[in-house]
């Protein structure tokens, strides 16, 4: 579905734009930031175990291998991206980290173009990758979630300390 920034609104259905895969989201999408009032019968909606890939960029092939695992069903997807429905034998969060950090170079070889680089599902669908059992995937994912939570807590703490420092410095020079 063609969805752009002009279609965003304060209210409406949750949506993800193509550009947000680069700027707003990381390996895992668990909170949707954008909404749209646009509706229609040609909506592309997410499933809860999808893996979203940007399809084009003007940067390089390497930047296209930045899939995001979406944990929410029914989110409107718009723009130049493709999604892979991951079946229950695999953990989409694990696969997102795996592609982003382990198979990035290998999968970047499938991208085509020079000025505008494209990556399509048909080009990567037959790539061979090694994946552990679902039990191992889930264990790794739990550890990565805890690590991400720790990073978030530390960033919030740092921000709080920086604000406190600014306040105290202002009070010194009154």
N, C-alpha and C positions, 0 to 999 in steps of 0.2 A: 504494500500500500504506500502511496505517496503521501507523506506526512512531513510538514516542515515547521519551523519555529512560528510561522504565522498562524498555525493551527493550534498552538498552545493556549490554554486558558487557566484561570484560577480554579475552576470547577470542571467536572466532567470525568470521563473515564481515564484511568491511569494509562500512560503511554511511555514508550521509549523511542527516542529519535536516534537515527544512525550516528550522528556526531557525539551523542552522549556516551556511546561505547568507548570513545577515546578520551572524553573530557570529564565525565561525571562518575562513571562506574569503573570498578576494578574487576577482579576475577569473579566476584560473586555479587549478584544483584538481589538484595533482600528487602530493600526499601525503594519504592519508585518515587522519583522526584518530580516528574512532569505529568500534566493532565491535558486532555483535549476534549472539546465539545463536538469535534467532528465525528460523524457517524456515517454509516453506509453499509451496504451489503457485502462490500469487498474488504472487510477488515481482516487483517492478519493478527491472530491472537496467540499469545504464548501458552505453552503447557508448563506444568510445574517442574519438569525435568529437562528443559531445553538448554541448549548451548548456543549463544548468539555470536556470530562472527560479523565484523564489518566486511563489506564486499569490495570497497575501493578506497584508495587514498592517493594523495599527490606526494606523499613522503617516500616510503619505500616498502618493499614486500615484507620486511621484518615487522613493521608496525601493524600489518594486517593480521598477524597471528596473535591476536589479543582477545580471545573469546571470553565472554562473560556467562557464567551459569546463572540462569534466572530461577528463582525459587517460588515464583508466584504464577498462578494460572490466570488466563484471561486478560493479560496486559496487551494493549494495542501496540504493535510493532510497526514502525514506519521508517522508510528511507532505504538506503543502499546497504542492506544486511541480509544474511541468511541464517536460518536457525536449523539446528539438528535436534530432532526428537531423540532423546537418549532413553533406551528401554530400561526396565527395572533391574537388569543385570549389572548396570553401571551407575556410578555416582557422578552427576554432572559437575558438582563442585570439584571433585578430584580431577576429572578430565580437564576442567578449565585451568587449574594449576599446572597440570601435566603439560598441556599445550603451551601455556604462557611461559613456562620456565625450562622445560626439558626438550620439547619437540619444536620449539619456535624456529630454529634454523632449518630443520628438516622440512617443515611444512611451508616455510617461506619460499622454498624452491618451486612450489606449485603456482605461485602468483605469476601473472603475466602483464606486460605493459611497461612503458618507460615513463611517459609524462603522467599518466594516470594508471596506477597499478591496480589490477583486479584479482580477486580470489573468488572462485565459485565452488559450490558444493561438489559438482561433478568432477572437479579437478582434485579434490582432496579425499573423496569418499573411499578410495581404494588404498590410501596410505596405510602402511603396516606399523602398528605401535604395540609395545608390550604393556599389558595392564594386569595388575595383580587381581586377586579375588575380590569380590564385593566387600567381604569382611575387612580385608586389608585397606581397601579404598575408604571405607567408612571410618576406620581407626585413624588414618592419616588426615581425613577431613575434619574429624573432631579436634585433633591436635592443631590443625591450621586455623580453625574457628577460634580456639582458645588463644592462639598467638595473635590473631587479628583483634580480638577483644582486648588483649593486653596492650597492643599498640594504640588502640583507640583510647583506652584509659590514660595511657602515658601522654598522648597528645593533648587530651583535655586537661590533664594536670599541668603540663608545660604551659598551655595557654593561660590557665588560671594564675600560675606563678609570674608569667610575663605581664599580665594585667596588674597584679599586685605590685610588681617592681615599678611599673609606670606610675601607679598611684603614689607609691612611697617616694619616688624621685620628684614628682610634682609637689608633694608636701614639704620636701626639704627646701625648696626655693620659693616659698610663699613669703 
